[in-house]
Amino acid sequence: MPRVTKSLSAKSRHKKILKATKGHYGARSRLYKTAKQSNIKSLQYAFRDRKNKKRTFRSLWIARIGAGSRELGISYSDLISGLKKNDIKINRKVLSEIAISDKSTFEKVVKTATN
């Protein structure tokens, strides 16, 4: 019978991978080889989507600001242009929150941007 020398380290390595793929479907969470591949791919997806998250949220903010500004009879591009001309430094994230939660303040911002 061959002597096993790396039993403990191999077992802990396998456990680490299987723990990381716990919520994956089927064999991807049970078999070491497929779990290892699934884990590598999931880390790639996570890396990619951390970058995409920034794009997605920016487009969401722009859509919200555009909807709020169209209600007041001004286009999104005219609003942003007016904010830059009047030297109002407010980012899209905060502006979208104002457009959703505080309509009166958003109206004042739009009025300032159009003047």
Secondary structure as GFF3:
##gff-version 3
##sequence-region A 1 115
A	DSSP	alpha_helix	7	20	.	.	.	ID=ss1
A	DSSP	three_ten_helix	26	29	.	.	.	ID=ss2
A	DSSP	alpha_helix	32	71	.	.	.	ID=ss3
A	DSSP	alpha_helix	76	85	.	.	.	ID=ss4
A	DSSP	alpha_helix	92	101	.	.	.	ID=ss5
A	DSSP	alpha_helix	103	114	.	.	.	ID=ss6
###
